[in-house]
Amino acid sequence: MTKTFTPNDVLRYLYKETNEVESQRLEEAMLVDADLLDQYLQLTNIKEQLDKVQKIPKQETIQAILDYSRFDHPILY
């Protein structure tokens, strides 16, 4: 029986969330299925771009947190 891999399977593989058997089968499938390999390469590129994104809060946000932390706040249980 031939396993059809979904984009979700490829994404799980990319983030190392597949087990050893799944990984091996997906790798073998990518050797013979150009569309599957292309899907993997596209997702790899997207992941690399997302990894480069730096999230820096606005100075106003940092200041608001610091201002808030200076006040005594009751602890709610």
C-alpha positions in Angstrom: 0.0 0.0 0.0 1.3 3.4 -1.0 1.1 6.1 1.7 -0.1 9.5 0.5 1.6 12.2 2.4 -0.2 15.5 3.2 1.3 18.9 3.7 0.8 18.4 7.4 3.0 15.3 7.2 5.7 17.3 5.5 5.4 20.0 8.1 5.7 17.5 10.9 8.8 16.1 9.2 10.3 19.6 8.9 9.9 20.2 12.6 11.2 16.7 13.5 7.8 15.6 14.8 7.7 12.3 12.9 9.0 9.0 14.2 11.9 7.2 12.5 9.7 5.0 10.3 7.6 8.0 9.1 10.7 10.0 8.4 12.3 7.2 6.4 9.1 6.7 4.4 8.7 10.4 3.7 12.3 10.7 2.6 11.9 7.7 0.2 8.7 9.2 -1.2 10.4 12.6 -1.8 13.0 10.7 -3.9 10.3 9.6 -6.4 7.7 12.4 -6.0 8.9 15.7 -7.3 5.7 17.5 -6.1 6.3 16.2 -2.6 9.9 17.3 -2.7 8.9 20.7 -4.0 6.4 21.0 -1.1 9.2 20.2 1.4 11.6 22.7 -0.2 8.9 25.4 -0.2 8.1 24.8 3.5 11.8 24.7 4.3 12.2 28.1 2.7 9.2 29.5 4.5 10.5 28.2 7.9 13.9 29.8 7.3 12.3 33.1 6.5 10.1 32.9 9.6 13.1 32.0 11.8 14.8 35.3 10.6 11.9 37.5 11.9 12.7 39.4 15.0 9.9 40.6 17.2 10.8 43.7 19.1 8.2 45.4 21.2 7.6 49.2 20.9 9.4 51.3 23.5 5.9 52.4 24.7 5.0 48.8 25.5 8.2 48.2 27.5 7.6 51.5 29.4 4.0 50.5 30.2 5.1 47.2 31.6 7.8 48.9 33.7 5.4 51.5 34.9 2.8 48.8 35.9 5.5 46.9 37.8 6.3 49.8 40.0 2.9 49.8 41.6 1.8 47.5 44.4 -0.9 45.1 43.1 -2.9 42.8 45.3 -2.2 39.1 44.7 -5.4 37.4 43.7 -5.8 33.8 44.9 
